[in-house]
Amino acid sequence: MLTVDSFRAALGDHHPNLLPDVEGQTRAAVAAVLRPGKDGAEFLFIHRAEDPRDPWSGHMAFPGGRVDPRDADPLAAAVRETNEEVGLDLPTIAEQIGRLSDVAAIGRGRPMNMVINPYVFASSFLPPLIPNYEVAAVVWVPASFLADHRNRESMEYQRGGLSLELPCYRYRDRLIWGLTLGMVDELLSLVVF
């Protein structure tokens, strides 16, 4: 069974690939939040609200967003954005248990001048979540579901007249794919042999 403790232990030995700052590049940060569930660890995902200005509009994602000038660093941005998006005050109810590799952002099929810093948190108790206008739904997904490659599917992605088959998970009619799937895969690779 994949427990929060198994992720905590695996992240203790993990050395993520960190990308250097580049002039003109922006940073964003996300919080992969784990909690114990009846069948092991569960991940918190948000289903982003539809917004034509958002390059990840309507996608499943970890809570987070752009680092802004009032943030001390990307970790502070992940904490602030998680509080804004789902009303979760990470410093009071969770422990940061690790960090994943930086991700060069892609939005709407195109590279962006942005790097995403993923942080991993664990909590044994989470209060009810209060999504804001940026979040259409909050979804807890069992790590065991994501670790079972029989649940892995492919989806058709179309951009600029091209059609691509991309890997994904479909959990209760919600697709987990793209940048978020890459983060999930890295995290699971640390605990699934």
C-alpha positions as CSV (number, residue, x, y, z in Angstrom):
1,M,0.0,0.0,0.0
2,L,1.3,3.5,-0.9
3,T,1.2,5.5,2.3
4,V,2.0,9.1,3.1
5,D,5.0,7.8,5.0
6,S,6.3,5.9,1.9
7,F,6.3,9.1,0.0
8,R,7.9,11.0,2.9
9,A,10.7,8.4,3.0
10,A,11.3,8.4,-0.8
11,L,11.4,12.1,-1.0
12,G,14.0,12.2,1.7
13,D,16.6,10.7,-0.7
14,H,15.4,12.5,-3.8
15,H,17.6,15.0,-5.6
16,P,15.3,16.9,-8.0
17,N,16.6,18.5,-11.2
18,L,16.5,22.2,-10.6
19,L,16.6,24.6,-13.6
20,P,18.6,27.9,-13.2
21,D,16.9,31.3,-13.4
22,V,17.1,32.9,-16.9
23,E,16.6,36.6,-17.5
24,G,13.1,37.3,-18.5
25,Q,11.8,33.9,-17.4
26,T,8.9,33.7,-14.9
27,R,8.4,31.1,-12.2
28,A,5.3,29.4,-10.9
29,A,4.9,26.9,-8.1
30,V,2.4,24.2,-7.2
31,A,1.7,22.1,-4.1
32,A,1.2,18.4,-4.4
33,V,-0.7,17.7,-1.2
34,L,-1.0,14.2,0.2
35,R,-3.3,12.9,2.9
36,P,-4.0,9.4,4.2
37,G,-7.1,7.8,2.8
38,K,-8.8,4.5,3.5
39,D,-6.8,2.8,0.7
40,G,-3.5,4.6,1.3
41,A,-2.3,8.1,0.3
42,E,-4.5,10.4,-1.8
43,F,-3.5,13.4,-3.9
44,L,-5.3,16.7,-4.0
45,F,-6.1,17.9,-7.5
46,I,-8.1,20.9,-8.6
47,H,-10.1,21.0,-11.8
48,R,-9.3,24.5,-13.1
49,A,-12.2,26.7,-14.0
50,E,-12.7,27.6,-17.7
51,D,-11.0,30.9,-18.5
52,P,-9.8,31.9,-22.0
53,R,-6.8,33.8,-20.4
54,D,-5.6,30.6,-18.6
55,P,-3.3,28.4,-20.7
56,W,-4.4,25.4,-18.6
57,S,-8.1,26.3,-18.5
58,G,-10.2,23.3,-17.6
59,H,-7.3,21.1,-16.8
60,M,-6.7,18.9,-13.7
61,A,-3.7,20.3,-11.8
62,F,-2.1,20.7,-8.4
63,P,-3.1,24.0,-6.7
64,G,-0.6,26.7,-7.5
65,G,0.2,29.6,-9.7
66,R,2.7,32.3,-10.7
67,V,5.3,33.7,-8.3
68,D,4.5,37.3,-7.8
69,P,6.6,40.1,-6.3
70,R,5.1,39.8,-2.8
71,D,6.3,36.2,-2.6
72,A,9.6,35.6,-0.8
73,D,10.3,32.6,-3.2
74,P,8.5,29.9,-5.2
75,L,7.6,27.9,-2.1
76,A,5.8,31.0,-0.7
77,A,3.9,31.3,-3.9
78,A,2.8,27.6,-3.7
79,V,1.6,28.2,-0.2
80,R,-0.2,31.4,-1.0
81,E,-1.8,30.1,-4.2
82,T,-3.0,26.9,-2.4
83,N,-4.6,29.1,0.3
84,E,-6.2,31.3,-2.3
85,E,-7.5,28.5,-4.5
86,V,-8.8,26.0,-2.0
87,G,-8.6,27.7,1.4
88,L,-5.8,25.4,2.7
89,D,-3.3,27.1,5.0
90,L,-0.4,24.7,4.4
91,P,2.0,26.0,7.1
92,T,-0.6,25.3,9.9
93,I,-1.9,21.9,8.8
94,A,0.7,20.3,6.6
95,E,4.4,19.4,6.5
96,Q,6.6,20.0,3.4
97,I,8.1,16.6,2.7
98,G,10.0,17.3,-0.5
99,R,10.4,18.8,-3.8
100,L,10.1,17.5,-7.3
101,S,12.1,18.5,-10.4
102,D,11.5,21.9,-12.0
103,V,9.2,21.7,-15.1
104,A,9.6,23.9,-18.2
105,A,6.1,25.1,-18.8
106,I,4.1,24.4,-21.9
107,G,0.7,26.0,-22.4
108,R,-1.7,25.3,-25.2
109,G,0.9,23.1,-26.9
110,R,3.6,25.8,-26.9
111,P,6.7,26.3,-24.8
112,M,6.3,29.2,-22.4
113,N,9.1,31.3,-20.8
114,M,8.2,29.9,-17.4
115,V,9.5,27.2,-15.0
116,I,7.2,25.5,-12.5
117,N,8.5,24.5,-9.1
118,P,6.6,21.5,-7.5
119,Y,6.6,21.1,-3.8
120,V,5.1,18.1,-1.9
121,F,3.2,18.4,1.4
122,A,1.6,15.9,3.7
123,S,-1.1,16.2,6.3
124,S,-2.9,13.8,8.5
125,F,-5.9,16.1,8.8
126,L,-7.3,18.5,6.3
127,P,-10.3,20.8,7.0
128,P,-13.0,21.1,4.4
129,L,-11.7,22.9,1.3
130,I,-13.2,26.1,0.0
131,P,-12.5,26.5,-3.8
132,N,-12.4,30.0,-5.2
133,Y,-13.5,31.2,-8.6
134,E,-10.4,29.7,-10.3
135,V,-11.4,26.2,-9.3
136,A,-14.3,24.3,-10.8
137,A,-13.9,21.2,-8.5
138,V,-11.6,19.6,-5.9
139,V,-10.8,16.0,-6.5
140,W,-8.9,13.5,-4.2
141,V,-7.3,10.8,-6.3
142,P,-5.8,7.6,-4.6
143,A,-2.1,7.1,-5.3
144,S,-2.9,3.5,-5.8
145,F,-5.1,4.4,-8.8
146,L,-2.3,6.4,-10.4
147,A,0.3,3.7,-9.6
148,D,-1.7,1.1,-11.4
149,H,-0.6,1.4,-15.1
150,R,-3.7,-0.6,-16.1
151,N,-5.5,2.7,-15.4
152,R,-3.2,4.6,-17.8
153,E,-4.9,5.6,-21.1
154,S,-4.2,7.8,-24.0
155,M,-6.0,10.8,-25.2
156,E,-6.1,12.7,-28.5
157,Y,-4.8,16.2,-28.4
158,Q,-5.2,18.5,-31.3
159,R,-3.2,21.7,-31.9
160,G,-2.5,23.6,-35.1
161,G,-4.0,20.9,-37.3
162,L,-1.9,18.1,-35.7
163,S,-3.4,15.2,-33.8
164,L,-1.3,13.6,-31.1
165,E,-1.9,10.6,-28.8
166,L,-0.8,11.6,-25.2
167,P,-0.7,9.6,-22.0
168,C,-3.3,10.3,-19.3
169,Y,-5.3,9.0,-16.5
170,R,-9.1,9.3,-16.5
171,Y,-10.4,9.5,-13.0
172,R,-14.2,9.9,-12.7
173,D,-14.4,11.5,-16.1
174,R,-11.5,13.9,-15.4
175,L,-8.3,13.7,-17.3
176,I,-4.9,14.0,-15.6
177,W,-2.3,14.6,-18.3
178,G,0.4,17.0,-19.5
179,L,2.6,18.8,-17.0
180,T,0.7,17.5,-14.0
181,L,1.0,13.9,-15.2
182,G,4.8,14.4,-15.5
183,M,4.9,15.6,-11.9
184,V,2.8,12.6,-10.8
185,D,5.0,10.2,-12.7
186,E,8.2,11.6,-11.0
187,L,6.6,11.3,-7.6
188,L,5.3,7.8,-8.2
189,S,8.7,6.7,-9.7
190,L,10.2,7.2,-6.2
191,V,7.9,4.7,-4.5
192,V,6.8,2.3,-7.1
193,F,9.4,-0.3,-8.1
